[in-house]
Amino acid sequence: MNKSKPTSYPKDKIKILLLENISDVSVEEFKEAGYTNIKKLTAALEEKELIQEIKDVHLLGIRSKTQITEKVLSRGNKLLGIGCYCIGVNQVNMNSATENGIAVFNAPHANTRSVAELVIGLSIMLIRKITDKNKAAHNGIWQKDAKGSYELRGKTLGIVGYGNIGSQVSVMAEALGMDVIYYDVESKLPHGNAKQVRSLKDLLKRSNIVSLHIPSEASTRNLINEDTLIYMKRGSILINYSRGDVVDLGALKKSLQSGQLAGVAIDVFPEEPEKNGAKFTSVLQNLPNVILTPHIGGSTEEAQLNIGLDVTSKLLNYLERGSSTGSHSVPQLNLSLQAKTHRILHIHRNVPGVLGEINSKLYSHGINILAQYLKTNDEIGYVVLDVDTSLSKEALALLKEVKSTIKVRMLY
């Protein structure tokens, strides 16, 4: 970002709050763009603490632990944007963020490689039963045995959810000589020689290893349960590095104990500790050939760097250009800068007649609109206007009077 980019506000007055030890590259990017009023905290904040901290904050950065509730958003009187420095946005009350005209961004692709590599590594570890042999060696037992250990080559990997991560796992698995099938609720173009199957049941019956890459929603909660596990091949492996509530862990334990499954790797859990060092319990603890990791699928230095760059760039583009590309709340517009104009951003409830009222008010006061952009979703509309510089203050005042207005700000 260019420090000399015109804005209608002193950059040192823009307050930025970053929680959960977000990568320092984000701080560097904000400073490079000329913003210095940055507060970085290493931990998440509870609702009560966040309500106190968020006052007068313009941009908020979080990861997965901080919960942005309706009450928190109602106290963010100056809040323009929230950056979720992770894959999902489910920790934010999206209805409230939308109603308040607060843009919410995330980094859905930045840690794709980190997760995909780990899934392949886990597949090798589990199919070779390395975890059990490692434990035996640490306990002083020499367990040199090929029984129950296999190669990945020639085995079938079933991928549930063929999105950014699932498709990359697919490519890497084929490079190791695996056959890949995948199930997705939408028709997806395959990478390489992967083949889409029509049902989850079909995938489970045919796969030696099943890897889940699906979101948490009503249709996926406990998708892998007692009824679906019975279709998996005896001696097969399940990997869940997606969301904690898509697998019934109690049913999974029974499948492991019965020998239906030969191995499991789980990174995400229905309930997770709030901080490092906290006590963690799971019904899967101390079972053979089970790998449990503390939600670190995308936790690599490279991923955190990429996430920091991605989300910070989106926040700066929204702050300085009004570009909402990648937003989950404010309708997405990608805007270029217009010379010799002042830009005004107007967010309003999506009801009939707002754009007409905007244009009517400006026309009646002789204010020429040099460029205008509009995008709506079910809840709100987002209008960007480039107007004559000599009349921009008058235009701003008029736009604040428009019915159904949520937020108006002069960008530059």
Residue, then its C-alpha position, 0 to 999 in steps of 0.5 A: m500500500n502507498k502511504s501517499k494514497p489520499t484519505s479523508y482522515p488522519k491515518d494515525k487516528i485509525k485504531i486497529l486491534l489485533l487479537e490472538n497473536i496474529s502474525d507480525v506481518s500484518v502489523e508491518e503491512f498496516k505500518e507500511a500503509g501509514y497506520t500506526n495506532i495498532k494494538k496487538l494482543t497475544a490472547a483471545l478476549e472474552e465478551k466482557e473484555l472485548i466490549q471494553e476494548i472495541k470502543d473506537v476501534h475501526l478495524l478488528g483482527i481475530r482468529s478462531k477463538t474470539q467470539i464476536t457477538e451481537k453485544v460486541l458489535s453493538r458497542g463497536n460504534k466506529l467499527l468498519g471491518i473485521g478480519c478473520y485471520c483463519i479459514g472460517v467466519n463462524q466465530v462472528n455473528m454474521n447477521s449482526a455484522t451485516e445489519n451494522g454494515i461491518a465488512v467481514f473478511n477471511a482467508p479461505h485459501a491461504n493455509t490450503r497447502s499446509v492442511a493438504e500436506l499434513v493429511i498426506g503425512l497422516s495417511i502414511m503414518l496411519i497406514r504404516k501404524i507408525t504411531d503405535k511403533n513410535k510409542a512402543a520404541h519410547n517405552g523400550i519395546w522393539q516392534k519390527d513387524a510388517k503386519g498391518s502396515y501398507e503402502l499408499r500406492g494403489k489404495t483408494l482415497g475418498i475425499v468428502g468435500y472437494g473444495n480448495i483443500g480437498s482438491q489439493v489433497s487429491v492432486m498430492a495423493e495421485a502423485l503418490g499413486m493413489d486412486v482418488i474418488y470424491y463426494d461433494v454436494e455440488s458437481k465439481l470438475p476433477h483434478g487429474n484422474a479423480k472421479q466424483v461419486r454420487s453418494l457418501k455411502d458409495l465413497l465410504k464403501r470404496s475407500n481405504i482412507v477417508s478425509l473430510h474437508i467440509p464446513s460446519e452446518a446443519s447438513t454436515r453435523n455428525l455426518i460421520n456417525e454410527d449409521t454411516l461408519i458401518y459402510m466403511k471398509r473394515g480396516s480403513i482409516l478416517i481423517n478429520y481436519s475440517r470441523g469438530d462437529v461433523v464426526d460423532l466421536g463416540a461412534l468413532k471410538k466404537s468403530l475403532q474398538s471393533g476393528q471396523l476402523a484401523g486408524v484415525a486422525i482428528d485435529v478438530f473437536p466439538e469442544e476445544p480448550e480456550k488457551n494453550g496449556a489448558k486441560f484437554t480430554s477426548v473419548l479417543q485418547n489412548l486408543p491404538n493408531v489414533i493421532l490427535t492434534p490440537h487444531i493445527g492443520g493450518s498452523t505453519e509459519e508459511a500459512q500464518l504469513n500468507i493469512g496475514l498478508d491476505v486478510t490485511s490486504k482486504l482490510l486495507n483495500y476496503l478502508e482505502r478504496g471501498s473495495s469489498t471483495g472477499s467480504h461475507s457481509v457487505p456486498q462485494l464491489n471491486l473498485s478502481l480509484q477515480a481521479k479528481t473526485h471524492r468518494i463516498l460510501h453508503i451502506h443501507r438496508n436493502v429496501p425499495g427506493v433507496l438508490g432513487e432517494i440518493n440520486s434525487k437528493l443529490y440531483s436536487h442540490g445540483i451535485n453531479i455523480l461522476a461514477q456510481y456503483l451498487k451491490t446488494n444482498d438480502e439484507i443490505g445495499y452498498v453504494v459507492l459514489d464518486v462526486d465533484t470534489s467541491l460538493s462532496k461535503e454537501a453530498l455527504a450530509l445529504l446521504k446521511e439523511v437518506k432513509s434506511t441508512i446504516k453507515v456513511r463515510m467519506l473515503y477520500 
